[in-house]
Amino acid sequence: MTKKHWLCALAALAALSNGAATASAAGPSGGEWDFRVLLDDSPIGEHRFALATNGGERKLVSDARFAVKLLGVTVYRYRHEATELWRGDCLHRLTSKTDDDGTPEKVTAEPAGDNALAVATPKGTQSVDGCVMSFAYWNPAIRTQARLLNSQSGKLEQVRISRAGSGTVEVRGQPVEATRWRIATDAQPIDVWYSQQGEWLGLDSTVSGNRKLSYRLK
């Protein structure tokens, strides 16, 4: 597997990662998640999330910054910023921009009628009907979904989500008992860790080249 291939897989997974407050049936109303991002247990950057509620709408802002080095030389840089507006468990608006090692990407999503989103990318616009979620790991309602919107590509992805056991995950340097849920996509599966209260604690995935990508709360 070439370096280019596993770096592309790394970028795709980062974009999907879009902590913590007490969760309710519709997820937390606010909170902040500040993750260290590790590749094969070596730090490569951070991904931060901030969630706030204003009236009946929630706003999530996320910012990811990675730099992968080989023999002390930076061989890959990644930056992803996204703002999502939510009404209940339904994504209402989205804006994102990405610099994938010099390749720019941009996605917007706006309401289109009473029950649809118009998702626009440089390649065109598609209509997505019904209530749709992005890869909103912070909201436990994600575990009931069969499709999720990729905030970097604008692609609506079919997923299979199931409980995959329990164990411990490191949270701010300490092991914490957690439940693991697996999100199976057409690319790599993503294992997401939640506390007994439904709080998002971290994630793990194997990217191309059999390399392990992990998010761990600071």
Secondary structure, DSSP 8 states (H G I E B T S, - for coil): --HHHHHHHHHHHHHH----S---TT--SSEEEEEEEEETTEEEEEEEEEEEEETTEEEEEEEEEEEEEETTEEEEEEEEEEEEEEETTEEEEEEEEEEETTEEEEEEEEE-SSSEEEEEETTEEEEEES--EES-TTSGGGGG-SEEE-TTT--EEE-EEEEEEEEEEEETTEEEEEEEEEEE-SS--EEEEE-TT--EEEEEEEETTTEEEEEEE-
